[in-house]
Amino acid sequence: MYRAFWRFLAGPKWVKAIEAVIILAAIVVTLFLKVFPWWEAKHPMDENVTQTSSAIILSPAEFDASAPMLA
């Protein structure tokens, strides 16, 4: 795969190296500016999937440290 890619590039080795870096940079920029924002919009990572409806949640003002702990 890499050999075919290297043969596809034109010029001597140093020009091929520069072309490869430019192509890699273009791929990374495209991923960060187009693909990742599109993916994040379709798959939001900040939504919780667990349910806390059965849990008892106390604020610090409601918490009584002298109450016995439930086992």
matplotlib code that plots the C-alpha trace (Angstrom):
import matplotlib.pyplot as plt

x = [0.0, 2.7, 4.9, 2.1, 1.5, 5.2, 5.3, 2.3, 4.1, 6.2, 9.8, 12.9, 12.8, 13.0, 10.1, 8.1, 8.7, 7.4, 4.4, 3.6, 3.8, 1.5, -1.0, -1.0, -1.5, -4.4, -6.0, -5.6, -7.0, -10.0, -10.6, -10.6, -12.6, -15.1, -15.3, -15.0, -17.6, -20.0, -19.5, -19.9, -23.2, -24.6, -23.1, -23.0, -20.6, -21.9, -25.2, -25.5, -26.9, -27.3, -30.5, -30.3, -34.0, -33.6, -30.7, -31.1, -29.2, -28.7, -27.3, -24.7, -27.3, -29.6, -26.9, -27.0, -23.6, -25.1, -27.7, -26.9, -25.5, -27.7, -26.2]
y = [0.0, 2.5, 1.4, 2.1, 5.5, 6.3, 5.3, 7.5, 10.6, 12.5, 13.6, 12.6, 11.3, 14.7, 16.0, 12.8, 13.3, 16.9, 15.8, 13.1, 15.5, 18.0, 15.2, 14.0, 17.5, 18.0, 14.7, 15.8, 19.3, 17.7, 15.4, 18.1, 20.7, 18.5, 14.9, 15.2, 18.1, 16.1, 13.0, 14.8, 16.3, 12.9, 11.2, 13.7, 12.5, 14.7, 12.9, 10.5, 7.0, 6.0, 6.5, 8.0, 7.8, 5.1, 6.9, 9.3, 12.4, 14.8, 18.3, 19.2, 21.2, 18.1, 15.7, 14.7, 13.3, 12.0, 9.8, 6.0, 4.7, 2.3, -1.1]
z = [0.0, 1.0, -1.9, -4.4, -2.7, -2.9, -6.6, -7.3, -6.1, -8.7, -8.4, -6.5, -2.9, -1.2, -3.4, -2.7, 1.1, 0.9, -1.1, 1.4, 4.3, 2.5, 1.7, 5.3, 6.6, 4.2, 5.4, 9.1, 8.4, 6.5, 9.4, 12.0, 10.0, 8.2, 9.4, 13.2, 13.5, 11.3, 13.3, 16.6, 15.5, 14.7, 17.8, 20.7, 23.4, 26.2, 26.6, 29.5, 28.8, 32.4, 34.4, 37.9, 38.6, 41.3, 43.0, 46.0, 45.3, 48.2, 48.0, 50.6, 52.5, 52.8, 53.8, 57.5, 58.6, 61.8, 60.1, 60.1, 56.8, 54.8, 54.0]

ax = plt.figure().add_subplot(projection="3d")
ax.plot(x, y, z, "-o")
ax.set_aspect("equal")
plt.show()
